Amino acid sequence: MPMAAAILDFISGASSIGIGFYLTVLLIFFVVQEAQGLRLIWLPATTFVIIAGVLAIVGGAYAFKRKKWRFALVGAVAASLALVPLAVALSYMAHPAWSLVALPAIATVIVTLLSKKQFA
């Protein structure tokens, strides 16, 4: 089960980093002058999403090695804290299919919690 948690962590982290960078580039280069307030709200949020994605990948590495269950859990929770609100916001603003982005993050937390005894 830690292997599944690691794979889900890597998927969640990579998608979090990818979405974070995509939204950052979108906000920096394509937001018109009239919507400057949008940058003040979304740029810190996208920075948090990118940092949480890095934490998720680090947590996935610990889950892959089956060491330090707490770090693996922190990575899983960071991925869910980043992707779940982002998926809700994007599914509301853009398309309902964006809500599917949060599923690997939620599954990561569940699998990491269930595999606690398999860590050293």
Biopython code that builds the backbone (N, CA, C, O; Angstrom):
import numpy as np
from Bio.PDB.StructureBuilder import StructureBuilder

atoms = [
    (1, "MET", "N", (0.795, -1.204, 0.000)),
    (1, "MET", "CA", (0.000, 0.000, 0.000)),
    (1, "MET", "C", (0.843, 1.276, 0.000)),
    (1, "MET", "O", (0.416, 2.274, -0.580)),
    (2, "PRO", "N", (2.017, 1.284, 0.624)),
    (2, "PRO", "CA", (2.822, 2.506, 0.534)),
    (2, "PRO", "C", (3.245, 2.834, -0.891)),
    (2, "PRO", "O", (3.440, 3.999, -1.237)),
    (3, "MET", "N", (3.385, 1.808, -1.709)),
    (3, "MET", "CA", (3.749, 2.054, -3.110)),
    (3, "MET", "C", (2.610, 2.787, -3.830)),
    (3, "MET", "O", (2.848, 3.705, -4.614)),
    (4, "ALA", "N", (1.379, 2.371, -3.552)),
    (4, "ALA", "CA", (0.225, 3.063, -4.145)),
    (4, "ALA", "C", (0.140, 4.501, -3.634)),
    (4, "ALA", "O", (-0.177, 5.419, -4.391)),
    (5, "ALA", "N", (0.423, 4.685, -2.350)),
    (5, "ALA", "CA", (0.419, 6.036, -1.781)),
    (5, "ALA", "C", (1.494, 6.894, -2.439)),
    (5, "ALA", "O", (1.271, 8.074, -2.710)),
    (6, "ALA", "N", (2.659, 6.303, -2.696)),
    (6, "ALA", "CA", (3.743, 7.056, -3.341)),
    (6, "ALA", "C", (3.355, 7.460, -4.750)),
    (6, "ALA", "O", (3.589, 8.600, -5.152)),
    (7, "ILE", "N", (2.767, 6.546, -5.506)),
    (7, "ILE", "CA", (2.368, 6.857, -6.876)),
    (7, "ILE", "C", (1.298, 7.945, -6.889)),
    (7, "ILE", "O", (1.359, 8.871, -7.698)),
    (8, "LEU", "N", (0.320, 7.832, -5.995)),
    (8, "LEU", "CA", (-0.720, 8.852, -5.920)),
    (8, "LEU", "C", (-0.153, 10.193, -5.467)),
    (8, "LEU", "O", (-0.599, 11.246, -5.922)),
    (9, "ASP", "N", (0.834, 10.152, -4.568)),
    (9, "ASP", "CA", (1.501, 11.387, -4.148)),
    (9, "ASP", "C", (2.215, 12.051, -5.326)),
    (9, "ASP", "O", (2.130, 13.266, -5.509)),
    (10, "PHE", "N", (2.915, 11.247, -6.115)),
    (10, "PHE", "CA", (3.625, 11.797, -7.274)),
    (10, "PHE", "C", (2.643, 12.398, -8.280)),
    (10, "PHE", "O", (2.895, 13.466, -8.837)),
    (11, "ILE", "N", (1.521, 11.707, -8.512)),
    (11, "ILE", "CA", (0.512, 12.219, -9.446)),
    (11, "ILE", "C", (-0.082, 13.525, -8.919)),
    (11, "ILE", "O", (-0.227, 14.497, -9.660)),
    (12, "SER", "N", (-0.423, 13.535, -7.629)),
    (12, "SER", "CA", (-1.011, 14.734, -7.031)),
    (12, "SER", "C", (-0.020, 15.893, -7.028)),
    (12, "SER", "O", (-0.384, 17.028, -7.333)),
    (13, "GLY", "N", (1.228, 15.606, -6.685)),
    (13, "GLY", "CA", (2.239, 16.654, -6.657)),
    (13, "GLY", "C", (2.527, 17.215, -8.033)),
    (13, "GLY", "O", (2.639, 18.429, -8.203)),
    (14, "ALA", "N", (2.648, 16.338, -9.015)),
    (14, "ALA", "CA", (2.934, 16.809, -10.374)),
    (14, "ALA", "C", (1.772, 17.615, -10.936)),
    (14, "ALA", "O", (1.980, 18.640, -11.585)),
    (15, "SER", "N", (0.551, 17.157, -10.689)),
    (15, "SER", "CA", (-0.594, 17.929, -11.192)),
    (15, "SER", "C", (-0.734, 19.254, -10.454)),
    (15, "SER", "O", (-1.135, 20.258, -11.043)),
    (16, "SER", "N", (-0.405, 19.257, -9.173)),
    (16, "SER", "CA", (-0.465, 20.498, -8.401)),
    (16, "SER", "C", (0.566, 21.506, -8.907)),
    (16, "SER", "O", (0.253, 22.685, -9.074)),
    (17, "ILE", "N", (1.775, 21.051, -9.146)),
    (17, "ILE", "CA", (2.816, 21.941, -9.663)),
    (17, "ILE", "C", (2.459, 22.421, -11.073)),
    (17, "ILE", "O", (2.627, 23.598, -11.393)),
    (18, "GLY", "N", (1.975, 21.520, -11.898)),
    (18, "GLY", "CA", (1.606, 21.899, -13.261)),
    (18, "GLY", "C", (0.476, 22.913, -13.303)),
    (18, "GLY", "O", (0.549, 23.896, -14.040)),
    (19, "ILE", "N", (-0.565, 22.682, -12.523)),
    (19, "ILE", "CA", (-1.683, 23.623, -12.481)),
    (19, "ILE", "C", (-1.240, 24.948, -11.877)),
    (19, "ILE", "O", (-1.648, 26.013, -12.340)),
    (20, "GLY", "N", (-0.405, 24.882, -10.841)),
    (20, "GLY", "CA", (0.086, 26.110, -10.221)),
    (20, "GLY", "C", (0.885, 26.966, -11.183)),
    (20, "GLY", "O", (0.678, 28.177, -11.259)),
    (21, "PHE", "N", (1.803, 26.344, -11.923)),
    (21, "PHE", "CA", (2.593, 27.099, -12.903)),
    (21, "PHE", "C", (1.724, 27.610, -14.046)),
    (21, "PHE", "O", (1.913, 28.730, -14.519)),
    (22, "TYR", "N", (0.779, 26.797, -14.488)),
    (22, "TYR", "CA", (-0.115, 27.218, -15.567)),
    (22, "TYR", "C", (-0.913, 28.452, -15.149)),
    (22, "TYR", "O", (-1.003, 29.420, -15.904)),
    (23, "LEU", "N", (-1.484, 28.418, -13.961)),
    (23, "LEU", "CA", (-2.267, 29.564, -13.500)),
    (23, "LEU", "C", (-1.391, 30.787, -13.253)),
    (23, "LEU", "O", (-1.819, 31.916, -13.496)),
    (24, "THR", "N", (-0.174, 30.572, -12.773)),
    (24, "THR", "CA", (0.731, 31.699, -12.558)),
    (24, "THR", "C", (1.081, 32.379, -13.870)),
    (24, "THR", "O", (1.024, 33.605, -13.965)),
    (25, "VAL", "N", (1.438, 31.608, -14.873)),
    (25, "VAL", "CA", (1.757, 32.179, -16.188)),
    (25, "VAL", "C", (0.528, 32.860, -16.774)),
    (25, "VAL", "O", (0.630, 33.940, -17.355)),
    (26, "LEU", "N", (-0.620, 32.235, -16.623)),
    (26, "LEU", "CA", (-1.859, 32.822, -17.117)),
    (26, "LEU", "C", (-2.134, 34.161, -16.455)),
    (26, "LEU", "O", (-2.533, 35.115, -17.122)),
    (27, "LEU", "N", (-1.922, 34.239, -15.143)),
    (27, "LEU", "CA", (-2.184, 35.485, -14.429)),
    (27, "LEU", "C", (-1.165, 36.570, -14.752)),
    (27, "LEU", "O", (-1.520, 37.743, -14.868)),
    (28, "ILE", "N", (0.082, 36.187, -14.895)),
    (28, "ILE", "CA", (1.124, 37.191, -15.131)),
    (28, "ILE", "C", (1.041, 37.775, -16.538)),
    (28, "ILE", "O", (1.176, 38.984, -16.722)),
    (29, "PHE", "N", (0.820, 36.918, -17.522)),
    (29, "PHE", "CA", (0.911, 37.389, -18.902)),
    (29, "PHE", "C", (-0.416, 37.723, -19.566)),
    (29, "PHE", "O", (-0.447, 38.501, -20.520)),
    (30, "PHE", "N", (-1.514, 37.149, -19.080)),
    (30, "PHE", "CA", (-2.750, 37.293, -19.838)),
    (30, "PHE", "C", (-3.875, 38.006, -19.105)),
    (30, "PHE", "O", (-4.960, 38.155, -19.668)),
    (31, "VAL", "N", (-3.665, 38.447, -17.892)),
    (31, "VAL", "CA", (-4.707, 39.193, -17.191)),
    (31, "VAL", "C", (-4.626, 40.649, -17.624)),
    (31, "VAL", "O", (-3.555, 41.256, -17.596)),
    (32, "VAL", "N", (-5.739, 41.192, -18.015)),
    (32, "VAL", "CA", (-5.758, 42.570, -18.499)),
    (32, "VAL", "C", (-5.616, 43.552, -17.341)),
    (32, "VAL", "O", (-5.764, 43.177, -16.178)),
    (33, "GLN", "N", (-5.336, 44.779, -17.658)),
    (33, "GLN", "CA", (-5.080, 45.795, -16.649)),
    (33, "GLN", "C", (-6.291, 46.044, -15.744)),
    (33, "GLN", "O", (-6.125, 46.414, -14.582)),
    (34, "GLU", "N", (-7.496, 45.846, -16.263)),
    (34, "GLU", "CA", (-8.684, 46.105, -15.464)),
    (34, "GLU", "C", (-8.870, 45.091, -14.338)),
    (34, "GLU", "O", (-9.586, 45.361, -13.374)),
    (35, "ALA", "N", (-8.237, 43.935, -14.452)),
    (35, "ALA", "CA", (-8.435, 42.870, -13.463)),
    (35, "ALA", "C", (-7.189, 42.676, -12.601)),
    (35, "ALA", "O", (-6.827, 41.540, -12.296)),
    (36, "GLN", "N", (-6.534, 43.752, -12.208)),
    (36, "GLN", "CA", (-5.320, 43.642, -11.394)),
    (36, "GLN", "C", (-5.603, 43.041, -10.015)),
    (36, "GLN", "O", (-4.737, 42.381, -9.441)),
    (37, "GLY", "N", (-6.795, 43.261, -9.486)),
    (37, "GLY", "CA", (-7.145, 42.690, -8.175)),
    (37, "GLY", "C", (-7.153, 41.176, -8.199)),
    (37, "GLY", "O", (-6.938, 40.532, -7.172)),
    (38, "LEU", "N", (-7.396, 40.611, -9.357)),
    (38, "LEU", "CA", (-7.385, 39.161, -9.497)),
    (38, "LEU", "C", (-5.996, 38.593, -9.220)),
    (38, "LEU", "O", (-5.861, 37.508, -8.653)),
    (39, "ARG", "N", (-4.973, 39.329, -9.622)),
    (39, "ARG", "CA", (-3.602, 38.879, -9.367)),
    (39, "ARG", "C", (-3.291, 38.860, -7.879)),
    (39, "ARG", "O", (-2.612, 37.954, -7.397)),
    (40, "LEU", "N", (-3.778, 39.842, -7.157)),
    (40, "LEU", "CA", (-3.506, 39.902, -5.720)),
    (40, "LEU", "C", (-4.125, 38.736, -4.978)),
    (40, "LEU", "O", (-3.622, 38.330, -3.930)),
    (41, "ILE", "N", (-5.193, 38.200, -5.498)),
    (41, "ILE", "CA", (-5.853, 37.069, -4.848)),
    (41, "ILE", "C", (-5.229, 35.749, -5.281)),
    (41, "ILE", "O", (-4.936, 34.894, -4.445)),
    (42, "TRP", "N", (-5.026, 35.580, -6.585)),
    (42, "TRP", "CA", (-4.636, 34.281, -7.106)),
    (42, "TRP", "C", (-3.140, 33.990, -7.073)),
    (42, "TRP", "O", (-2.764, 32.821, -6.989)),
    (43, "LEU", "N", (-2.279, 34.983, -7.133)),
    (43, "LEU", "CA", (-0.836, 34.691, -7.128)),
    (43, "LEU", "C", (-0.368, 34.050, -5.819)),
    (43, "LEU", "O", (0.402, 33.091, -5.882)),
    (44, "PRO", "N", (-0.784, 34.518, -4.639)),
    (44, "PRO", "CA", (-0.404, 33.777, -3.431)),
    (44, "PRO", "C", (-1.011, 32.373, -3.388)),
    (44, "PRO", "O", (-0.396, 31.442, -2.869)),
    (45, "ALA", "N", (-2.203, 32.229, -3.929)),
    (45, "ALA", "CA", (-2.840, 30.906, -3.949)),
    (45, "ALA", "C", (-2.076, 29.946, -4.855)),
    (45, "ALA", "O", (-1.893, 28.780, -4.505)),
    (46, "THR", "N", (-1.631, 30.422, -6.012)),
    (46, "THR", "CA", (-0.880, 29.548, -6.904)),
    (46, "THR", "C", (0.499, 29.225, -6.331)),
    (46, "THR", "O", (1.021, 28.132, -6.551)),
    (47, "THR", "N", (1.087, 30.161, -5.603)),
    (47, "THR", "CA", (2.366, 29.880, -4.936)),
    (47, "THR", "C", (2.189, 28.784, -3.896)),
    (47, "THR", "O", (3.026, 27.888, -3.786)),
    (48, "PHE", "N", (1.101, 28.852, -3.131)),
    (48, "PHE", "CA", (0.808, 27.801, -2.148)),
    (48, "PHE", "C", (0.600, 26.456, -2.829)),
    (48, "PHE", "O", (1.051, 25.429, -2.321)),
    (49, "VAL", "N", (-0.073, 26.451, -3.965)),
    (49, "VAL", "CA", (-0.322, 25.199, -4.693)),
    (49, "VAL", "C", (0.993, 24.584, -5.173)),
    (49, "VAL", "O", (1.162, 23.367, -5.116)),
    (50, "ILE", "N", (1.916, 25.410, -5.643)),
    (50, "ILE", "CA", (3.215, 24.904, -6.109)),
    (50, "ILE", "C", (4.020, 24.341, -4.938)),
    (50, "ILE", "O", (4.617, 23.271, -5.058)),
    (51, "ILE", "N", (4.042, 25.049, -3.814)),
    (51, "ILE", "CA", (4.779, 24.566, -2.642)),
    (51, "ILE", "C", (4.160, 23.271, -2.113)),
    (51, "ILE", "O", (4.882, 22.356, -1.716)),
    (52, "ALA", "N", (2.848, 23.192, -2.106)),
    (52, "ALA", "CA", (2.180, 21.966, -1.655)),
    (52, "ALA", "C", (2.477, 20.808, -2.606)),
    (52, "ALA", "O", (2.586, 19.662, -2.169)),
    (53, "GLY", "N", (2.607, 21.094, -3.890)),
    (53, "GLY", "CA", (2.979, 20.044, -4.843)),
    (53, "GLY", "C", (4.374, 19.505, -4.587)),
    (53, "GLY", "O", (4.610, 18.302, -4.699)),
    (54, "VAL", "N", (5.288, 20.382, -4.248)),
    (54, "VAL", "CA", (6.651, 19.937, -3.903)),
    (54, "VAL", "C", (6.612, 19.087, -2.636)),
    (54, "VAL", "O", (7.277, 18.054, -2.558)),
    (55, "LEU", "N", (5.833, 19.520, -1.643)),
    (55, "LEU", "CA", (5.688, 18.719, -0.415)),
    (55, "LEU", "C", (5.078, 17.353, -0.709)),
    (55, "LEU", "O", (5.468, 16.355, -0.104)),
    (56, "ALA", "N", (4.133, 17.305, -1.625)),
    (56, "ALA", "CA", (3.518, 16.029, -1.984)),
    (56, "ALA", "C", (4.531, 15.087, -2.626)),
    (56, "ALA", "O", (4.526, 13.887, -2.352)),
    (57, "ILE", "N", (5.391, 15.620, -3.470)),
    (57, "ILE", "CA", (6.408, 14.769, -4.105)),
    (57, "ILE", "C", (7.423, 14.282, -3.079)),
    (57, "ILE", "O", (7.860, 13.133, -3.139)),
    (58, "VAL", "N", (7.802, 15.141, -2.141)),
    (58, "VAL", "CA", (8.718, 14.715, -1.070)),
    (58, "VAL", "C", (8.054, 13.647, -0.202)),
    (58, "VAL", "O", (8.690, 12.664, 0.176)),
    (59, "GLY", "N", (6.772, 13.845, 0.111)),
    (59, "GLY", "CA", (6.040, 12.834, 0.869)),
    (59, "GLY", "C", (5.925, 11.528, 0.111)),
    (59, "GLY", "O", (5.976, 10.452, 0.707)),
    (60, "GLY", "N", (5.770, 11.615, -1.205)),
    (60, "GLY", "CA", (5.739, 10.404, -2.021)),
    (60, "GLY", "C", (7.064, 9.667, -2.015)),
    (60, "GLY", "O", (7.093, 8.438, -2.060)),
    (61, "ALA", "N", (8.160, 10.410, -1.958)),
    (61, "ALA", "CA", (9.476, 9.766, -1.878)),
    (61, "ALA", "C", (9.622, 9.010, -0.554)),
    (61, "ALA", "O", (10.160, 7.903, -0.527)),
    (62, "TYR", "N", (9.147, 9.603, 0.537)),
    (62, "TYR", "CA", (9.199, 8.902, 1.827)),
    (62, "TYR", "C", (8.271, 7.690, 1.839)),
    (62, "TYR", "O", (8.601, 6.664, 2.433)),
    (63, "ALA", "N", (7.118, 7.799, 1.190)),
    (63, "ALA", "CA", (6.215, 6.651, 1.109)),
    (63, "ALA", "C", (6.819, 5.555, 0.239)),
    (63, "ALA", "O", (6.636, 4.371, 0.520)),
    (64, "PHE", "N", (7.528, 5.935, -0.803)),
    (64, "PHE", "CA", (8.172, 4.955, -1.683)),
    (64, "PHE", "C", (9.245, 4.171, -0.930)),
    (64, "PHE", "O", (9.405, 2.967, -1.129)),
    (65, "LYS", "N", (9.977, 4.870, -0.063)),
    (65, "LYS", "CA", (11.026, 4.222, 0.731)),
    (65, "LYS", "C", (10.477, 3.507, 1.956)),
    (65, "LYS", "O", (11.199, 2.757, 2.614)),
    (66, "ARG", "N", (9.191, 3.737, 2.271)),
    (66, "ARG", "CA", (8.530, 3.200, 3.467)),
    (66, "ARG", "C", (9.219, 3.655, 4.744)),
    (66, "ARG", "O", (9.371, 2.883, 5.691)),
    (67, "LYS", "N", (9.631, 4.908, 4.758)),
    (67, "LYS", "CA", (10.266, 5.493, 5.927)),
    (67, "LYS", "C", (9.526, 6.767, 6.300)),
    (67, "LYS", "O", (8.978, 7.453, 5.437)),
    (68, "LYS", "N", (9.512, 7.072, 7.561)),
    (68, "LYS", "CA", (8.933, 8.317, 8.087)),
    (68, "LYS", "C", (7.505, 8.528, 7.607)),
    (68, "LYS", "O", (7.236, 9.353, 6.733)),
    (69, "TRP", "N", (6.602, 7.765, 8.199)),
    (69, "TRP", "CA", (5.197, 7.812, 7.836)),
    (69, "TRP", "C", (4.621, 9.217, 7.992)),
    (69, "TRP", "O", (3.764, 9.628, 7.210)),
    (70, "ARG", "N", (5.081, 9.943, 8.985)),
    (70, "ARG", "CA", (4.555, 11.298, 9.206)),
    (70, "ARG", "C", (4.864, 12.224, 8.036)),
    (70, "ARG", "O", (4.022, 13.036, 7.653)),
    (71, "PHE", "N", (6.056, 12.113, 7.467)),
    (71, "PHE", "CA", (6.388, 12.945, 6.309)),
    (71, "PHE", "C", (5.545, 12.549, 5.099)),
    (71, "PHE", "O", (5.126, 13.403, 4.317)),
    (72, "ALA", "N", (5.301, 11.246, 4.952)),
    (72, "ALA", "CA", (4.435, 10.794, 3.862)),
    (72, "ALA", "C", (3.018, 11.328, 4.050)),
    (72, "ALA", "O", (2.360, 11.711, 3.082)),
    (73, "LEU", "N", (2.553, 11.350, 5.292)),
    (73, "LEU", "CA", (1.220, 11.874, 5.568)),
    (73, "LEU", "C", (1.153, 13.388, 5.343)),
    (73, "LEU", "O", (0.156, 13.902, 4.836)),
    (74, "VAL", "N", (2.212, 14.091, 5.719)),
    (74, "VAL", "CA", (2.258, 15.541, 5.476)),
    (74, "VAL", "C", (2.190, 15.828, 3.977)),
    (74, "VAL", "O", (1.499, 16.755, 3.556)),
    (75, "GLY", "N", (2.891, 15.049, 3.181)),
    (75, "GLY", "CA", (2.831, 15.230, 1.730)),
    (75, "GLY", "C", (1.444, 14.961, 1.174)),
    (75, "GLY", "O", (0.977, 15.676, 0.287)),
    (76, "ALA", "N", (0.784, 13.936, 1.691)),
    (76, "ALA", "CA", (-0.564, 13.615, 1.225)),
    (76, "ALA", "C", (-1.562, 14.703, 1.613)),
    (76, "ALA", "O", (-2.418, 15.085, 0.814)),
    (77, "VAL", "N", (-1.445, 15.195, 2.834)),
    (77, "VAL", "CA", (-2.358, 16.250, 3.287)),
    (77, "VAL", "C", (-2.084, 17.556, 2.532)),
    (77, "VAL", "O", (-3.017, 18.285, 2.192)),
    (78, "ALA", "N", (-0.826, 17.846, 2.275)),
    (78, "ALA", "CA", (-0.493, 19.061, 1.521)),
    (78, "ALA", "C", (-1.085, 19.003, 0.116)),
    (78, "ALA", "O", (-1.584, 20.005, -0.396)),
    (79, "ALA", "N", (-1.027, 17.834, -0.499)),
    (79, "ALA", "CA", (-1.617, 17.697, -1.835)),
    (79, "ALA", "C", (-3.117, 17.913, -1.792)),
    (79, "ALA", "O", (-3.680, 18.561, -2.674)),
    (80, "SER", "N", (-3.768, 17.370, -0.769)),
    (80, "SER", "CA", (-5.223, 17.575, -0.708)),
    (80, "SER", "C", (-5.592, 18.992, -0.354)),
    (80, "SER", "O", (-6.572, 19.524, -0.876)),
    (81, "LEU", "N", (-4.820, 19.623, 0.531)),
    (81, "LEU", "CA", (-5.126, 21.013, 0.873)),
    (81, "LEU", "C", (-4.933, 21.947, -0.313)),
    (81, "LEU", "O", (-5.576, 22.994, -0.396)),
    (82, "ALA", "N", (-4.062, 21.573, -1.216)),
    (82, "ALA", "CA", (-3.844, 22.412, -2.392)),
    (82, "ALA", "C", (-4.856, 22.107, -3.487)),
    (82, "ALA", "O", (-5.412, 23.024, -4.091)),
    (83, "LEU", "N", (-5.096, 20.836, -3.745)),
    (83, "LEU", "CA", (-5.882, 20.485, -4.924)),
    (83, "LEU", "C", (-7.391, 20.529, -4.715)),
    (83, "LEU", "O", (-8.129, 20.847, -5.647)),
    (84, "VAL", "N", (-7.862, 20.219, -3.516)),
    (84, "VAL", "CA", (-9.312, 20.176, -3.325)),
    (84, "VAL", "C", (-9.940, 21.572, -3.471)),
    (84, "VAL", "O", (-10.888, 21.718, -4.243)),
    (85, "PRO", "N", (-9.449, 22.613, -2.755)),
    (85, "PRO", "CA", (-10.060, 23.931, -2.987)),
    (85, "PRO", "C", (-9.836, 24.463, -4.401)),
    (85, "PRO", "O", (-10.697, 25.140, -4.964)),
    (86, "LEU", "N", (-8.672, 24.150, -4.968)),
    (86, "LEU", "CA", (-8.393, 24.598, -6.328)),
    (86, "LEU", "C", (-9.333, 23.919, -7.319)),
    (86, "LEU", "O", (-9.825, 24.566, -8.243)),
    (87, "ALA", "N", (-9.585, 22.636, -7.139)),
    (87, "ALA", "CA", (-10.493, 21.918, -8.031)),
    (87, "ALA", "C", (-11.919, 22.437, -7.903)),
    (87, "ALA", "O", (-12.634, 22.545, -8.899)),
    (88, "VAL", "N", (-12.333, 22.756, -6.690)),
    (88, "VAL", "CA", (-13.672, 23.306, -6.509)),
    (88, "VAL", "C", (-13.790, 24.658, -7.193)),
    (88, "VAL", "O", (-14.780, 24.929, -7.873)),
    (89, "ALA", "N", (-12.782, 25.508, -7.016)),
    (89, "ALA", "CA", (-12.823, 26.835, -7.635)),
    (89, "ALA", "C", (-12.795, 26.737, -9.161)),
    (89, "ALA", "O", (-13.552, 27.428, -9.843)),
    (90, "LEU", "N", (-11.929, 25.885, -9.691)),
    (90, "LEU", "CA", (-11.833, 25.771, -11.145)),
    (90, "LEU", "C", (-13.066, 25.098, -11.746)),
    (90, "LEU", "O", (-13.472, 25.437, -12.857)),
    (91, "SER", "N", (-13.662, 24.151, -11.027)),
    (91, "SER", "CA", (-14.868, 23.523, -11.557)),
    (91, "SER", "C", (-16.035, 24.503, -11.551)),
    (91, "SER", "O", (-16.935, 24.409, -12.386)),
    (92, "TYR", "N", (-16.017, 25.435, -10.615)),
    (92, "TYR", "CA", (-17.065, 26.455, -10.591)),
    (92, "TYR", "C", (-16.844, 27.490, -11.692)),
    (92, "TYR", "O", (-17.791, 27.903, -12.362)),
    (93, "MET", "N", (-15.585, 27.908, -11.877)),
    (93, "MET", "CA", (-15.303, 28.971, -12.838)),
    (93, "MET", "C", (-15.176, 28.459, -14.272)),
    (93, "MET", "O", (-15.637, 29.119, -15.203)),
    (94, "ALA", "N", (-14.565, 27.308, -14.460)),
    (94, "ALA", "CA", (-14.255, 26.876, -15.822)),
    (94, "ALA", "C", (-15.156, 25.729, -16.286)),
    (94, "ALA", "O", (-16.031, 25.919, -17.131)),
    (95, "HIS", "N", (-14.934, 24.555, -15.731)),
    (95, "HIS", "CA", (-15.660, 23.373, -16.190)),
    (95, "HIS", "C", (-15.777, 22.387, -15.040)),
    (95, "HIS", "O", (-14.840, 22.261, -14.252)),
    (96, "PRO", "N", (-16.902, 21.680, -14.917)),
    (96, "PRO", "CA", (-17.067, 20.724, -13.805)),
    (96, "PRO", "C", (-16.057, 19.578, -13.809)),
    (96, "PRO", "O", (-15.849, 18.945, -12.774)),
    (97, "ALA", "N", (-15.433, 19.302, -14.936)),
    (97, "ALA", "CA", (-14.464, 18.207, -15.000)),
    (97, "ALA", "C", (-13.216, 18.486, -14.165)),
    (97, "ALA", "O", (-12.482, 17.558, -13.825)),
    (98, "TRP", "N", (-12.966, 19.751, -13.832)),
    (98, "TRP", "CA", (-11.805, 20.085, -13.000)),
    (98, "TRP", "C", (-11.912, 19.467, -11.606)),
    (98, "TRP", "O", (-10.901, 19.326, -10.920)),
    (99, "SER", "N", (-13.108, 19.102, -11.183)),
    (99, "SER", "CA", (-13.252, 18.498, -9.856)),
    (99, "SER", "C", (-12.570, 17.135, -9.781)),
    (99, "SER", "O", (-12.272, 16.661, -8.685)),
    (100, "LEU", "N", (-12.321, 16.502, -10.911)),
    (100, "LEU", "CA", (-11.652, 15.200, -10.923)),
    (100, "LEU", "C", (-10.174, 15.295, -10.552)),
    (100, "LEU", "O", (-9.546, 14.284, -10.237)),
    (101, "VAL", "N", (-9.624, 16.498, -10.588)),
    (101, "VAL", "CA", (-8.217, 16.690, -10.246)),
    (101, "VAL", "C", (-7.961, 16.342, -8.783)),
    (101, "VAL", "O", (-6.864, 15.909, -8.430)),
    (102, "ALA", "N", (-8.959, 16.527, -7.937)),
    (102, "ALA", "CA", (-8.787, 16.313, -6.500)),
    (102, "ALA", "C", (-8.852, 14.846, -6.093)),
    (102, "ALA", "O", (-8.465, 14.514, -4.972)),
    (103, "LEU", "N", (-9.322, 13.965, -6.952)),
    (103, "LEU", "CA", (-9.492, 12.565, -6.557)),
    (103, "LEU", "C", (-8.188, 11.861, -6.164)),
    (103, "LEU", "O", (-8.180, 11.162, -5.150)),
    (104, "PRO", "N", (-7.086, 12.008, -6.911)),
    (104, "PRO", "CA", (-5.852, 11.355, -6.447)),
    (104, "PRO", "C", (-5.359, 11.895, -5.109)),
    (104, "PRO", "O", (-4.775, 11.150, -4.322)),
    (105, "ALA", "N", (-5.584, 13.167, -4.844)),
    (105, "ALA", "CA", (-5.135, 13.744, -3.571)),
    (105, "ALA", "C", (-5.925, 13.176, -2.399)),
    (105, "ALA", "O", (-5.357, 12.884, -1.346)),
    (106, "ILE", "N", (-7.218, 13.022, -2.578)),
    (106, "ILE", "CA", (-8.041, 12.441, -1.512)),
    (106, "ILE", "C", (-7.679, 10.974, -1.316)),
    (106, "ILE", "O", (-7.585, 10.505, -0.182)),
    (107, "ALA", "N", (-7.478, 10.253, -2.406)),
    (107, "ALA", "CA", (-7.097, 8.842, -2.310)),
    (107, "ALA", "C", (-5.722, 8.678, -1.660)),
    (107, "ALA", "O", (-5.481, 7.692, -0.963)),
    (108, "THR", "N", (-4.833, 9.624, -1.878)),
    (108, "THR", "CA", (-3.505, 9.567, -1.266)),
    (108, "THR", "C", (-3.585, 9.608, 0.250)),
    (108, "THR", "O", (-2.901, 8.845, 0.933)),
    (109, "VAL", "N", (-4.410, 10.486, 0.773)),
    (109, "VAL", "CA", (-4.553, 10.577, 2.232)),
    (109, "VAL", "C", (-5.119, 9.279, 2.791)),
    (109, "VAL", "O", (-4.638, 8.784, 3.811)),
    (110, "ILE", "N", (-6.122, 8.728, 2.143)),
    (110, "ILE", "CA", (-6.748, 7.494, 2.627)),
    (110, "ILE", "C", (-5.763, 6.337, 2.592)),
    (110, "ILE", "O", (-5.649, 5.592, 3.566)),
    (111, "VAL", "N", (-5.054, 6.178, 1.491)),
    (111, "VAL", "CA", (-4.109, 5.061, 1.369)),
    (111, "VAL", "C", (-2.939, 5.222, 2.334)),
    (111, "VAL", "O", (-2.468, 4.233, 2.897)),
    (112, "THR", "N", (-2.463, 6.442, 2.535)),
    (112, "THR", "CA", (-1.363, 6.670, 3.478)),
    (112, "THR", "C", (-1.803, 6.364, 4.905)),
    (112, "THR", "O", (-1.043, 5.777, 5.676)),
    (113, "LEU", "N", (-3.010, 6.752, 5.256)),
    (113, "LEU", "CA", (-3.509, 6.445, 6.596)),
    (113, "LEU", "C", (-3.674, 4.941, 6.815)),
    (113, "LEU", "O", (-3.390, 4.433, 7.900)),
    (114, "LEU", "N", (-4.130, 4.234, 5.788)),
    (114, "LEU", "CA", (-4.332, 2.789, 5.918)),
    (114, "LEU", "C", (-3.029, 2.003, 5.946)),
    (114, "LEU", "O", (-3.003, 0.875, 6.440)),
    (115, "SER", "N", (-1.955, 2.573, 5.429)),
    (115, "SER", "CA", (-0.702, 1.825, 5.334)),
    (115, "SER", "C", (0.296, 2.218, 6.414)),
    (115, "SER", "O", (1.499, 2.051, 6.215)),
    (116, "LYS", "N", (-0.156, 2.725, 7.534)),
    (116, "LYS", "CA", (0.760, 3.189, 8.585)),
    (116, "LYS", "C", (1.629, 2.057, 9.128)),
    (116, "LYS", "O", (2.811, 2.269, 9.399)),
    (117, "LYS", "N", (1.077, 0.882, 9.290)),
    (117, "LYS", "CA", (1.822, -0.233, 9.887)),
    (117, "LYS", "C", (2.926, -0.781, 8.986)),
    (117, "LYS", "O", (3.801, -1.512, 9.450)),
    (118, "GLN", "N", (2.890, -0.436, 7.716)),
    (118, "GLN", "CA", (3.887, -0.948, 6.783)),
    (118, "GLN", "C", (5.121, -0.070, 6.683)),
    (118, "GLN", "O", (6.045, -0.381, 5.932)),
    (119, "PHE", "N", (5.144, 1.023, 7.434)),
    (119, "PHE", "CA", (6.302, 1.897, 7.432)),
    (119, "PHE", "C", (7.268, 1.472, 8.528)),
    (119, "PHE", "O", (6.858, 0.928, 9.553)),
    (120, "ALA", "N", (8.566, 1.727, 8.305)),
    (120, "ALA", "CA", (9.576, 1.348, 9.291)),
    (120, "ALA", "C", (9.621, 2.315, 10.438)),
    (120, "ALA", "O", (10.418, 2.143, 11.360)),
]
sb = StructureBuilder()
sb.init_structure("model")
sb.init_model(0)
sb.init_chain("A")
sb.init_seg("    ")
for serial, (resi, resn, name, xyz) in enumerate(atoms, 1):
    if name == "N":
        sb.init_residue(resn, " ", resi, " ")
    sb.init_atom(name, np.array(xyz, "f"), 0.0, 1.0, " ", f" {name:<3s}", serial, name[0])
structure = sb.get_structure()
